[in-house]
Amino acid sequence: MTSSLDPADDDGQPSAHDGAALAFLSGGGTAGEFILAQDWANTSLGPPHHWPQPLKTMVGVLIGSNQPMFVIWGAERTLIYNTPYAEILANKHPQAMGKDFLDVWSEIRGDLEDLVGKAYRGEPVQMDDITLFIERRGYREETHFSFFYSPLRVDGDSVAGLFCACTEITDRVMMQRRLVESEARARADAQRVQLALDAGAIIGTWFWHLPTDHFTADEQFARSFGLSSEVCSTGLGIEQVVATVHPDDKPGLMAAIAEVIGRGGAYAHQYRVRRHDGRYHWIEANGRVEHAPDGTPLNFPGVLIDVECRRAAESALRESEERFRAAVQAVNGILWTNNARGEMQGEQPGWSALTGQSYDEYRGYGWARAVHPDDAQASIDAWKAAVAESRTFIFEHRVRRHDGVWRRFSIRAIPLIESGGAIREWVGVHTDVTEQREAEAVLERSREELERLVQERTAQLVQAQKMEVVGQLSGGMAHDFNNLLQGVGGCLAVLDRYVPDGPPRRLFTAAEEAISRGAQLTHSLLAFARRQMLTPKPTRLLSLVEGMQPLLERTLGGLIHFDIDVPADTAPAMVDPAQLESAILNLAINARDAMPQGGVLTLRTENVAIRRQGEPGRPADLAPGDYVAITLADTGTGMDGPTLARAFEPFFTTKDIGRGSGLGLSMVYGMAAQSGGGVTMASKAGTGTTVTIFIPRAWEAEAVAAAPSPAPMPATRKVVLLADDDHLVRTGASAVLEMLGYNVLAAASGVEALQVFQDAEAVDVLITDYAMPGMSGVALIQETRRLAPELPVLLITGYADKPDGIEHCAVLHKPFRPQALADQLSILLRAG
């Protein structure tokens, strides 16, 4: 390759003809020499002496011009430019010569492609000011150009390229922008001062004569600086003025004052001053330094503006930004931004730290190379769709960390919209959710087990709710039956003396037996309803079971082997021993009936600690705590699912007629629940049944007071006030009381009883039912006790528990025998 403008011919010797063909490069100096020095033979254009004449003409024009110019030629858009344009290319020169114009400016290809296309279609393109963000010095910068694209034609109409004369106007635009911004700031300052004046935010004015250092200020200024208003009005020096400025702010203030005095013009500075109350307050001083024609500083007038609230708002904004950054870090998030077109540009420290990618690697859509190959294309497609629709982007994919480890990330990106509605940029966060998704996968694998447990728990709760409803119904029924039995029993007690021996006496005895059996029936119903009277106390189960063993063995018979497993360390249970014995006996009888051909019944106990409600194999509603479990397991016929579901219901039985009332298991259920525990039952047809009673553990022994012995009936007739809304009970009880030698004042309601009590000359004892309409027995007791605090009271109730709200009151449960009533009255009257 030669360095002159004379090319070599095919044998390496210059050709005179080709030299004439290269005359178009002779006037361009170094530009022409540079063009000629390129290896054009390997391009579509070929050697310069073979170039088309229109191209030679335009190249000759541009190399002789001092204005930046270039030519793009051919389908490959081959770039040829002059020396002034090389300055615009900066670091892209000299590699840009002979290359595809759009490849040279790849970072702004999207901005130029349509413009070049128009010129190639024969349309002139003129741009007076186009904004381009180019990379020609190793960094991205904003630039502005004016240019004209002129199509270059060959053979008449065919467009083969374009010619461009351009001028970079970046400095001019930036200068204009700074001027506009300066004017805007000035207007804003003026508006702020005016707004401050309008809003009363001006908190002082001053005038400083600089040559004499004579500083005067108004009364508001004096208050703001904590100075004497008299001194400020007569004048003082600048050192006295700034004496109350916060020590941390004073150096900056003095530097700002010195700077504006030196240059003249506008002044604005914020700092804190100490007021008369000793507290520092943020202010902004606005003023202007006036210079004499010779440049000597003369005057410095100004105003003070209160900026305390503005500073507080700015501080709150900074705190908000810090919280946002902290929130991103707290969720293990990586913050990134993309331009309006969805391309990653600029510095992305978070993404680089995560993936190890450099700017050249992640820019544009290069970030996708750090995404798992199975996720990359789907991520790009979803991202482009969100950008096209200007909607929030939500996605998940795997990203290769800088150390080569794949992690799963949840992505959320939102567009930031300018006031005109256009997207300015996208802001997104990658949040590491690897552990979360792994945990979810484990949970998913356990889904069927969870569903099974939920169904089991739901069934337990439904069963518990059903049993609660049935219990309430059973309790109400027992109460009503007790009233009926009491009425009949009371009448029989009065008739007893009039019934002769023989058949009438046998009928009378049968009626009394029927009442007794009815009372046992209602007792079982009340046990199921958890309304029986319990006397819980610490009970050693080993002693209780050993005491029951002979009875249980006789009950089970010779075909059933009875196995007892009660460890010595079994904790005492807080339970009514008699009721627990009754429950164990009921379960043993059921087990015997389920093993007609013989089998094994095992009774075992253990200490149980329940840490959370709803543990598998425990009663659904059993509260956390320490319990003693008593289990009876048989090898009998067992039960199927539907039978097991109804086993605890009152009156439900699978036994033949006459062999059971269906209340045994109901009583067990009610006793355990009323004791603060619960019951579970497991059974399958043909495999036996296991029933476990859970009773709260007893921690301290409790003394049980002995019941007082009844006193003899009083010698003189006492007055009894009897209140019961049931006519049958009231009639029977009145007859019994009169038979026992008492005078009876009967009332059909609590309100009527209270009136009788107030009108009577004397009442020695009050007997009242518990459940009465209008005024309950508890309310009646409270009212009579208010009038006569020492009045003895006997509460008779068809329920089995003592109601809340009363103290020092005896309780007698329906149905009761006349002797039980006599004993209670004797005790009450003796105590009174």
C-alpha positions in Angstrom: 0.0 0.0 0.0 1.4 3.4 -1.0 1.2 6.6 1.0 0.7 8.9 -2.1 -2.5 9.6 -4.1 -1.2 7.5 -7.0 -2.4 4.0 -6.8 -0.5 1.0 -7.9 -1.7 -1.0 -11.0 -2.1 -4.7 -11.0 1.6 -5.4 -11.0 2.3 -2.9 -8.2 3.3 0.0 -10.4 1.3 3.2 -10.4 -1.1 3.7 -13.3 -1.5 7.1 -14.9 -5.1 6.4 -15.8 -5.9 5.4 -12.2 -4.1 8.4 -10.9 -6.5 10.6 -12.8 -9.4 8.6 -11.4 -8.2 9.4 -7.9 -8.0 13.2 -8.4 -11.1 13.6 -6.3 -9.0 12.7 -3.2 -6.2 15.1 -4.0 -7.6 18.2 -2.4 -8.4 16.7 1.0 -4.9 16.6 2.5 -4.6 14.1 5.3 -8.3 13.2 5.0 -7.7 12.1 1.4 -4.6 10.2 2.3 -6.4 8.4 5.1 -9.2 7.4 2.8 -6.8 6.1 0.2 -4.8 4.2 2.9 -7.8 2.0 3.7 -8.1 -1.5 2.4 -11.1 -0.9 0.2 -10.5 -3.9 -1.9 -12.1 -6.1 0.8 -15.3 -4.0 0.8 -18.3 -3.9 -1.5 -17.1 -0.6 -2.9 -13.8 -1.9 -4.2 -10.7 0.4 -4.8 -11.5 4.2 -4.8 -10.6 4.6 -8.6 -13.5 2.2 -9.4 -16.0 4.1 -7.2 -19.1 5.6 -9.0 -18.8 9.2 -10.1 -21.6 10.5 -7.7 -19.7 8.9 -4.8 -16.4 10.4 -5.9 -18.0 13.8 -6.3 -19.5 13.8 -2.7 -16.3 12.4 -1.2 -14.3 15.2 -2.9 -16.7 17.7 -1.4 -16.5 16.4 2.1 -12.7 16.0 2.4 -12.3 19.7 1.4 -14.8 21.0 3.9 -14.2 22.3 7.5 -17.7 21.2 8.5 -18.3 17.6 9.7 -19.5 15.6 6.7 -19.9 11.9 5.8 -21.2 9.7 3.0 -23.0 6.4 3.5 -23.0 4.2 0.4 -24.5 1.0 -0.8 -26.7 -1.6 0.9 -23.9 -2.2 3.5 -24.2 1.5 4.4 -20.4 1.9 4.1 -19.2 5.0 6.0 -16.8 7.6 4.5 -16.1 10.8 6.5 -13.8 13.8 6.8 -11.5 15.0 9.5 -14.0 17.3 11.3 -16.4 14.3 11.6 -13.5 12.2 13.0 -13.6 14.6 16.0 -17.2 13.8 16.5 -16.5 10.0 16.4 -13.7 10.5 19.0 -12.7 6.9 20.1 -14.6 5.3 17.3 -12.1 6.8 14.8 -10.2 5.4 12.8 -12.0 2.0 13.1 -15.2 3.5 11.8 -13.9 4.2 8.3 -15.4 1.8 5.8 -17.7 0.2 8.4 -21.5 -0.1 8.4 -22.8 3.3 9.7 -25.4 1.8 11.9 -22.9 -0.7 13.4 -20.6 2.2 14.2 -23.4 3.9 16.1 -24.9 0.7 17.5 -26.0 2.3 20.8 -28.3 4.7 18.9 -29.2 2.4 16.1 -32.8 2.6 17.1 -32.7 6.4 16.8 -31.0 6.5 13.4 -32.4 3.4 11.5 -35.7 5.0 10.4 -33.9 8.3 9.4 -31.4 6.4 7.2 -34.2 4.3 5.8 -36.1 7.4 4.7 -33.0 8.8 2.9 -32.5 5.5 1.1 -36.1 5.7 0.0 -35.3 9.1 -1.6 -36.7 11.3 1.1 -34.5 14.2 2.3 -34.2 14.3 6.1 -33.5 17.4 8.1 -33.1 17.5 11.9 -32.5 20.8 13.6 -31.9 19.3 17.0 -31.8 15.6 17.7 -30.9 14.2 21.2 -28.7 11.2 21.1 -27.1 9.3 24.0 -23.8 8.1 22.4 -20.7 6.3 23.7 -17.6 7.6 21.9 -15.3 8.2 24.9 -15.9 5.1 27.0 -19.0 6.4 28.7 -22.6 7.3 27.8 -23.3 11.0 27.2 -26.1 13.2 26.1 -25.4 14.9 22.7 -27.3 17.1 20.3 -26.9 17.5 16.5 -28.4 19.3 13.6 -27.9 17.6 10.2 -29.4 17.1 6.8 -29.5 13.7 5.0 -29.5 14.1 1.2 -30.1 11.0 -0.9 -27.4 10.1 -3.5 -28.6 8.8 -6.8 -27.0 6.9 -9.7 -28.5 6.2 -13.1 -31.2 8.8 -12.6 -33.6 7.6 -10.0 -31.8 4.8 -8.1 -30.7 5.8 -4.6 -27.3 4.3 -3.7 -26.6 6.2 -0.5 -26.8 9.5 1.4 -24.7 12.5 2.1 -24.8 14.3 5.4 -23.5 17.6 6.6 -23.9 17.8 10.4 -23.1 20.1 13.2 -22.8 19.1 16.9 -24.7 21.6 18.9 -24.3 20.0 22.3 -22.4 22.8 23.9 -25.0 25.4 22.7 -27.9 23.3 23.8 -26.4 22.7 27.2 -25.6 26.4 27.6 -29.2 27.2 26.7 -30.4 24.6 29.1 -28.3 26.0 31.9 -29.5 29.5 31.1 -33.1 28.2 31.2 -32.5 26.4 34.4 -30.8 29.4 35.9 -33.8 31.6 34.9 -36.2 29.0 36.2 -34.3 28.9 39.5 -34.4 32.7 39.6 -38.1 32.6 38.9 -38.6 29.9 41.5 -36.5 31.9 44.1 -38.6 35.0 43.3 -41.8 33.0 43.5 -40.7 31.4 46.8 -39.9 34.8 48.3 -43.2 36.1 47.1 -45.0 33.1 48.5 -43.2 33.6 51.7 -44.3 37.2 51.8 -47.8 36.2 51.0 -47.8 33.4 53.6 -46.1 35.4 56.2 -43.0 33.2 56.1 -40.6 36.2 55.9 -39.1 36.4 59.4 -36.8 39.4 59.0 -35.0 41.8 56.7 -31.5 43.3 56.8 -29.3 45.8 55.2 -25.5 45.5 55.4 -23.2 48.4 54.2 -20.1 46.4 53.4 -17.4 49.2 53.3 -18.2 50.1 56.9 -19.5 46.7 58.1 -22.6 48.4 59.4 -25.4 45.9 59.7 -29.0 46.9 60.5 -32.1 44.6 60.8 -35.7 44.8 61.7 -37.3 43.5 64.9 -38.3 40.1 63.3 -34.7 39.5 62.3 -33.6 40.3 65.8 -36.1 37.7 67.2 -35.0 35.1 64.7 -31.3 35.6 65.7 -32.0 35.9 69.4 -30.5 39.5 69.3 -31.6 42.7 70.8 -34.0 44.6 68.6 -32.6 47.9 69.8 -29.0 46.9 68.8 -30.2 45.6 65.4 -32.0 48.9 64.7 -28.9 51.0 65.5 -26.4 48.8 63.8 -23.8 46.1 64.6 -20.9 44.2 62.9 -21.2 40.9 61.1 -19.4 39.0 63.9 -22.1 40.0 66.3 -24.8 38.9 63.8 -23.4 35.4 63.3 -22.7 34.8 67.0 -25.9 32.9 67.4 -25.4 30.7 64.3 -25.0 27.0 65.1 -21.3 26.2 65.4 -21.6 23.4 62.8 -23.1 25.8 60.3 -20.9 28.9 60.8 -17.9 27.9 58.6 -20.2 27.2 55.6 -22.1 30.4 56.2 -18.9 32.6 56.3 -17.6 30.9 53.2 -20.9 31.5 51.3 -20.8 35.2 52.4 -17.2 35.6 51.3 -18.0 34.0 47.9 -21.0 36.2 47.1 -19.2 39.4 48.2 -16.4 38.5 45.8 -18.6 37.8 42.8 -21.6 40.0 43.5 -25.2 39.1 42.6 -27.7 36.7 44.2 -27.2 34.9 47.5 -29.1 32.1 49.2 -27.9 30.0 52.1 -29.6 27.9 54.8 -28.3 27.5 58.3 -29.5 27.3 62.0 -29.7 30.1 64.5 -30.4 30.1 68.2 -33.5 32.0 69.3 -34.3 33.6 72.6 -35.7 30.3 73.9 -32.3 28.6 73.3 -33.6 26.4 70.5 -32.0 26.3 67.0 -34.2 27.0 64.0 -33.6 26.5 60.3 -33.7 29.7 58.2 -32.8 30.6 54.6 -31.1 34.0 54.0 -31.8 35.5 50.5 -30.1 38.6 49.3 -28.0 40.3 46.7 -24.6 41.9 46.8 -24.3 45.2 44.8 -20.9 46.2 43.4 -19.7 49.7 42.5 -18.6 50.3 38.9 -15.1 49.6 39.9 -16.1 46.3 41.4 -16.0 47.4 45.0 -18.6 45.6 47.1 -21.1 48.2 48.4 -24.4 46.9 49.8 -25.8 43.6 50.8 -29.6 43.7 51.5 -31.7 40.6 52.1 -34.6 38.8 53.8 -34.9 35.7 56.1 -37.3 32.9 55.3 -38.5 30.2 57.7 -37.5 26.8 56.3 -37.9 24.7 59.4 -41.0 22.8 58.0 -39.3 22.4 54.6 -36.2 21.0 56.2 -38.3 18.6 58.2 -40.1 17.5 55.0 -36.7 17.0 53.3 -35.4 15.0 56.2 -38.6 12.9 56.1 -38.0 12.3 52.4 -34.4 11.2 53.1 -35.6 8.9 55.8 -38.2 7.5 53.4 -35.5 6.9 50.8 -33.3 5.2 53.4 -36.2 3.0 54.5 -36.9 2.1 50.8 -33.2 1.1 50.4 -33.3 -0.8 53.7 -36.6 -2.5 52.6 -35.0 -3.7 49.3 -32.0 -5.1 51.3 -34.3 -6.6 53.9 -36.2 -8.7 51.3 -32.9 -9.8 49.8 -33.7 -7.7 46.7 -31.6 -6.5 43.8 -32.6 -3.0 42.5 -32.2 -2.2 38.8 -33.5 0.2 36.2 -34.1 0.0 32.4 -34.8 2.7 29.9 -38.2 3.5 28.4 -37.7 0.8 25.7 -37.0 -1.8 28.4 -33.2 -2.0 27.7 -30.8 -2.2 30.6 -28.4 0.8 30.4 -26.2 2.8 32.7 -24.6 1.7 35.9 -26.4 -1.2 37.6 -24.3 -2.0 40.7 -26.8 -4.4 42.2 -27.2 -6.5 39.0 -23.4 -6.5 38.5 -22.8 -7.7 42.1 -25.4 -10.4 41.7 -24.3 -11.8 38.3 -20.8 -10.6 37.9 -21.7 -9.1 34.5 -20.0 -6.0 33.3 -21.8 -3.1 31.6 -21.0 -4.4 28.1 -22.3 -7.8 29.1 -25.7 -6.8 30.6 -26.6 -3.7 28.5 -29.6 -4.0 26.3 -30.9 -7.5 26.7 -27.5 -8.9 27.6 -28.8 -9.5 31.1 -30.7 -12.6 29.7 -27.4 -14.4 29.3 -27.3 -14.7 33.1 -30.7 -16.2 33.2 -31.1 -20.0 33.0 -31.3 -21.2 29.4 -34.7 -22.8 30.1 -36.1 -19.5 31.4 -34.2 -16.9 29.2 -36.5 -16.7 26.2 -39.7 -16.8 28.2 -38.3 -14.0 30.4 -37.5 -11.8 27.3 -40.9 -12.5 25.8 -42.8 -11.7 29.0 -40.6 -8.5 29.5 -41.2 -7.2 26.0 -45.0 -7.8 26.4 -45.0 -5.8 29.6 -43.0 -3.0 28.0 -45.3 -2.9 25.0 -48.4 -2.7 27.2 -46.8 -0.3 29.8 -48.0 -2.6 32.6 -46.4 -3.9 35.8 -44.0 -6.8 35.1 -44.3 -9.8 37.4 -42.2 -12.9 36.7 -40.0 -15.6 38.1 -36.8 -17.2 36.7 -33.5 -18.6 37.7 -30.4 -16.5 37.6 -26.7 -17.6 37.7 -25.0 -15.9 40.6 -21.5 -14.6 40.2 -20.2 -17.7 41.9 -22.0 -20.0 39.4 -24.8 -21.0 41.7 -28.3 -20.9 40.3 -30.9 -19.1 42.4 -34.6 -18.5 41.8 -35.8 -14.9 41.8 -39.2 -13.2 41.9 -39.2 -10.1 39.7 -41.4 -7.1 39.9 -40.9 -3.9 37.8 -43.1 -0.9 37.3 -42.9 2.0 34.7 -42.2 5.5 35.9 -44.6 7.8 34.0 -43.8 11.4 33.2 -46.4 14.1 33.5 -47.2 13.8 29.8 -48.0 10.1 30.1 -44.8 8.8 28.5 -42.6 6.2 30.3 -39.4 7.7 31.6 -37.8 4.5 32.8 -38.5 1.1 34.5 -37.6 0.3 38.1 -37.5 -3.3 39.1 -36.4 -5.6 42.0 -35.1 -9.1 41.8 -36.0 -10.9 45.1 -34.3 -14.1 46.0 -37.1 -16.7 46.7 -35.1 -19.8 46.5 -35.6 -21.0 50.1 -39.2 -19.9 50.0 -40.0 -22.0 46.8 -38.1 -25.0 48.3 -40.2 -24.7 51.4 -43.4 -24.5 49.2 -42.3 -27.6 47.4 -41.9 -29.4 50.6 -45.4 -28.2 51.7 -46.8 -29.3 48.3 -45.4 -32.7 48.8 -47.2 -32.8 52.1 -50.5 -31.5 50.7 -52.4 -34.7 50.8 -51.3 -35.4 54.4 -52.3 -31.9 55.4 -55.7 -32.3 53.7 -56.2 -35.6 55.5 -55.4 -33.9 58.9 -57.7 -31.0 58.1 -60.5 -33.3 57.3 -59.9 -35.3 60.4 -59.7 -32.1 62.5 -62.9 -30.8 60.9 -64.7 -34.0 61.6 -63.6 -33.9 65.2 -64.9 -30.3 65.5 -68.2 -31.1 63.9 -68.6 -34.1 66.2 -67.7 -31.9 69.2 -70.3 -29.2 68.2 -72.9 -31.9 67.6 -72.3 -33.4 71.0 -72.5 -29.9 72.6 -75.9 -29.3 71.0 -77.2 -32.8 72.0 -75.8 -32.2 75.5 -77.8 -28.9 75.8 -80.9 -30.7 74.6 -80.3 -33.6 77.0 -79.8 -31.3 79.9 -83.0 -29.5 79.2 -84.9 -32.8 79.0 -83.4 -34.0 82.2 -84.5 -30.8 84.0 -88.1 -31.2 82.8 -88.2 -34.9 83.7 -86.8 -34.1 87.2 -89.6 -31.6 87.7 -92.1 -34.3 86.7 -90.5 -36.9 88.9 -90.4 -34.5 91.8 -94.0 -33.7 91.5 -95.1 -37.3 91.3 -92.7 -38.3 94.1 -93.9 -35.5 96.4 -97.5 -36.6 96.0 -96.6 -40.3 96.6 -94.7 -39.3 99.7 -97.9 -37.6 101.1 -100.1 -40.5 100.1 -97.7 -43.1 101.7 -99.6 -43.0 105.1 -102.9 -43.7 103.4 -101.9 -46.7 101.2 -102.9 -50.1 102.8 -101.0 -53.2 102.5 -101.7 -55.7 99.8 -102.1 -54.9 96.1 -102.3 -51.1 96.7 -99.0 -51.1 98.5 -97.4 -53.2 95.8 -98.6 -50.7 93.2 -97.4 -47.9 95.4 -93.9 -49.5 95.7 -93.8 -50.0 91.9 -94.5 -46.3 91.4 -91.7 -45.4 93.8 -89.3 -47.7 91.9 -90.3 -46.2 88.6 -89.4 -42.7 90.1 -86.1 -44.1 91.2 -85.3 -45.5 87.8 -86.4 -42.3 86.2 -84.0 -40.4 88.5 -81.2 -42.7 87.4 -82.0 -42.0 83.7 -82.0 -38.2 84.2 -78.8 -38.6 86.2 -77.1 -40.2 83.1 -78.5 -37.5 80.9 -77.1 -34.8 83.1 -73.8 -36.5 83.1 -73.7 -36.4 79.4 -74.8 -32.7 79.4 -72.0 -32.0 81.9 -74.5 -30.8 84.5 -74.1 -33.3 87.2 -72.7 -32.4 90.6 -69.1 -33.5 90.8 -66.8 -33.5 93.8 -63.3 -33.7 92.2 -60.3 -34.4 94.3 -56.7 -35.7 93.8 -57.2 -39.4 93.1 -54.5 -42.1 92.9 -55.5 -44.3 89.9 -53.6 -47.3 91.1 -55.5 -47.4 94.3 -58.8 -46.8 92.5 -58.3 -49.6 90.0 -57.0 -52.1 92.6 -60.2 -51.4 94.6 -62.4 -52.0 91.6 -60.5 -55.1 90.3 -62.8 -57.7 92.1 -65.9 -56.0 90.8 -64.6 -55.7 87.3 -63.5 -59.3 87.2 -66.9 -60.5 88.4 -68.6 -58.3 85.8 -66.4 -59.5 82.9 -66.9 -63.2 83.7 -64.5 -66.2 83.2 -64.1 -65.9 79.4 -62.4 -62.5 79.4 -58.9 -62.0 80.6 -58.5 -58.7 82.4 -55.0 -57.1 82.1 -54.1 -54.1 84.3 -51.1 -51.8 83.5 -51.1 -48.9 85.9 -47.4 -47.7 86.5 -46.6 -46.6 90.0 -45.5 -43.2 88.6 -48.9 -42.4 87.2 -49.8 -38.9 88.4 -53.0 -38.4 90.5 -56.0 -37.2 88.6 -58.3 -34.3 89.6 -61.6 -36.2 89.3 -64.7 -37.3 91.3 -63.6 -40.9 92.2 -67.2 -42.2 92.2 -68.0 -40.9 88.8 -64.7 -42.2 87.4 -65.4 -45.7 88.8 -68.9 -45.5 87.2 -67.3 -44.6 83.9 -64.8 -47.4 84.0 -67.5 -49.9 85.0 -69.7 -48.8 82.0 -66.8 -49.2 79.6 -66.0 -52.7 81.0 -69.7 -53.7 80.5 -69.6 -52.5 76.9 -66.3 -54.4 76.3 -67.9 -57.6 77.9 -70.9 -57.4 75.6 -68.6 -56.9 72.5 -66.7 -60.2 73.4 -69.4 -62.9 73.8 -66.9 -65.6 72.9 -64.2 -64.2 75.2 -61.2 -62.0 74.7 -58.9 -59.6 76.4 -59.6 -56.3 78.1 -56.6 -54.1 78.9 -56.8 -51.2 81.3 -53.7 -49.0 81.3 -52.8 -45.5 82.4 -50.1 -43.0 81.4 -49.1 -39.4 82.0 -49.7 -37.2 78.9 -48.5 -33.7 78.1 -50.5 -31.9 75.4 -48.6 -28.9 73.9 -51.2 -27.7 71.4 -54.8 -28.1 70.8 -55.8 -30.5 68.0 -52.9 -32.9 68.3 -53.5 -36.2 66.4 -55.1 -38.9 68.6 -56.3 -36.3 71.2 -59.8 -34.8 71.8 -60.3 -32.0 69.3 -61.2 -29.4 71.9 -58.8 -30.4 74.7 -56.7 -27.5 75.9 -52.9 -27.7 76.2 -51.8 -29.0 79.6 -50.9 -32.1 81.7 -53.3 -35.0 81.8 -53.6 -38.6 83.0 -54.9 -40.9 80.3 -57.0 -44.0 81.3 -57.3 -46.4 78.4 -59.6 -49.5 78.1 -58.9 -51.6 75.0 -60.8 -54.8 74.1 -60.5 -57.4 71.4 -64.2 -57.5 70.6 -66.3 -57.0 67.5 -65.6 -53.4 67.1 -67.6 -50.8 65.2 -67.9 -49.5 61.6 -67.5 -45.8 60.8 -71.2 -44.7 61.0 -71.6 -46.5 64.3 -68.4 -45.0 65.7 -69.6 -41.5 64.7 -72.7 -41.9 66.8 -71.3 -43.9 69.7 -71.5 -41.1 72.3 -75.0 -39.9 71.4 -77.6 -40.4 74.2 -80.0 -43.4 73.7 -77.9 -44.7 70.7 -77.1 -48.4 71.1 -76.4 -51.4 69.0 -77.5 -53.8 71.7 -80.8 -55.8 71.6 -83.9 -54.3 73.2 -83.7 -54.5 77.0 -80.0 -54.9 77.1 -79.0 -51.2 77.4 -80.3 -47.7 77.5 -77.6 -46.2 75.3 -76.5 -43.8 78.0 -73.3 -45.5 79.3 -70.9 -43.9 76.8 -72.8 -40.6 77.0 -72.2 -40.5 80.7 -68.5 -41.3 80.2 -68.3 -38.5 77.7 -70.0 -35.9 79.9 -68.1 -36.9 83.0 -64.7 -36.5 81.3 -65.7 -33.1 79.7 -67.1 -31.7 82.9 -63.9 -32.7 84.7 -61.9 -30.6 82.2 -60.8 -33.5 80.0 -62.1 -35.4 77.1 -62.6 -38.8 75.5 -61.3 -40.5 72.3 -62.5 -43.7 70.7 -60.9 -45.8 68.0 -62.5 -48.8 66.5 -62.8 -50.9 63.4 -65.3 -53.7 62.7 -63.7 -57.0 63.8 -60.6 -55.5 65.4 -61.9 -54.3 68.8 -62.4 -50.9 70.4 -60.1 -48.6 72.4 -61.5 -45.8 74.6 -59.2 -43.3 76.3 -60.4 -40.9 79.0 -58.2 -37.8 79.6 -58.4 -36.3 83.1 -56.4 -33.2 84.2 -53.5 -34.0 86.4 -53.8 -33.1 90.1 -50.8 -31.1 91.5 -52.0 -30.3 95.1 -54.0 -32.3 97.5 -57.3 -30.7 98.5 -59.1 -31.2 101.8 -62.7 -32.3 101.4 -65.0 -31.0 104.2 -67.2 -33.5 105.8 -71.0 -33.0 105.3 -72.7 -31.9 108.5 -75.0 -34.4 110.1 -78.7 -33.6 110.0 -80.3 -32.0 113.1 -83.6 -33.1 114.5 -86.7 -31.5 113.1 -87.6 -28.3 115.0 -90.1 -28.5 117.9 -92.0 -25.5 116.8 -93.5 -25.0 113.4 -91.3 -22.9 111.1 -92.4 -20.8 108.1 -91.1 -21.9 104.7 -91.4 -19.7 101.6 -91.6 -22.1 98.6 -91.1 -20.6 95.1 -91.4 -22.9 92.0 -93.1 -22.1 88.7 -94.1 -25.8 88.1 -97.5 -26.4 89.6 -96.9 -30.2 90.1 -93.6 -29.6 91.9 -95.1 -26.8 94.0 -98.1 -28.9 95.0 -96.1 -32.0 95.9 -93.4 -30.1 97.8 -96.0 -28.1 99.8 -97.7 -31.3 100.8 -94.3 -32.8 101.9 -93.4 -29.7 103.9 -96.7 -29.6 105.7 -96.3 -33.4 106.4 -92.9 -32.6 107.9 -94.5 -30.0 110.2 -93.8 -26.7 108.4 -96.1 -23.8 107.6 -95.8 -23.2 103.8 -96.1 -19.9 101.9 -96.2 -21.0 98.2 -95.4 -18.7 95.2 -95.6 -19.5 91.5 -92.8 -17.1 90.4 -89.8 -15.2 91.7 -91.7 -11.8 91.6 -94.6 -13.3 93.5 -92.3 -14.9 96.1 -90.5 -11.6 96.7 -93.8 -9.8 97.3 -94.9 -12.6 99.7 -91.6 -12.3 101.6 -92.1 -8.6 102.0 -95.7 -9.0 103.2 -95.1 -11.9 105.6 -94.6 -11.4 109.3 -91.8 -13.9 109.4 -90.0 -16.3 107.0 -87.6 -18.8 108.6 -86.3 -20.4 105.4 -86.5 -19.8 101.6 -86.9 -22.8 99.2 -86.7 -21.7 95.6 -86.4 -23.3 92.2 -83.5 -22.2 90.0 -85.0 -21.8 86.5 -88.1 -19.6 86.7 -89.4 -17.1 84.1 -89.2 -13.4 84.9 -87.1 -13.5 88.0 -84.8 -16.5 88.4 -84.1 -18.3 91.6 -80.6 -16.6 91.8 -82.2 -13.2 91.4 -84.8 -14.0 94.1 -82.0 -15.1 96.5 -80.1 -12.0 95.9 -83.1 -9.7 96.6 -84.2 -11.5 99.8 -80.6 -11.6 101.0 -80.5 -7.8 100.5 -83.6 -7.5 102.8 -82.6 -10.3 105.2 -78.8 -11.2 104.9 -79.0 -14.1 107.4 -82.0 -15.8 105.8 -81.3 -19.6 105.2 -81.8 -20.6 101.6 -82.3 -24.0 99.9 -82.1 -24.1 96.1 -83.9 -27.0 94.5 -83.1 -27.6 90.8 -83.7 -30.1 88.1 -80.1 -29.5 86.9 -77.2 -31.1 88.7 -74.8 -28.2 89.0 -74.8 -25.2 91.3 -75.5 -21.9 89.5 -73.1 -19.0 89.7 -73.9 -15.8 91.5 -74.8 -17.2 95.0 -72.9 -18.1 98.1 -73.7 -19.9 101.3 -76.7 -21.6 99.8 -77.6 -25.3 100.1 -78.6 -27.3 97.0 -81.1 -30.1 96.7 -81.4 -31.9 93.3 -84.7 -33.1 91.9 -86.2 -35.6 92.3 -85.6 -35.8 96.1 -87.1 -37.9 98.8 -88.9 -36.3 101.8 -86.2 -37.4 104.2 -83.5 -35.6 102.1 -85.6 -32.4 102.3 -86.1 -32.8 106.0 -82.4 -33.3 106.6 -81.4 -30.2 104.5 -83.9 -28.0 106.3 -82.8 -29.3 109.7 -79.2 -28.4 108.9 -80.1 -24.9 107.6 -82.3 -24.1 110.6 -79.7 -25.3 113.1 -77.0 -23.3 111.4 -79.2 -20.3 111.4 
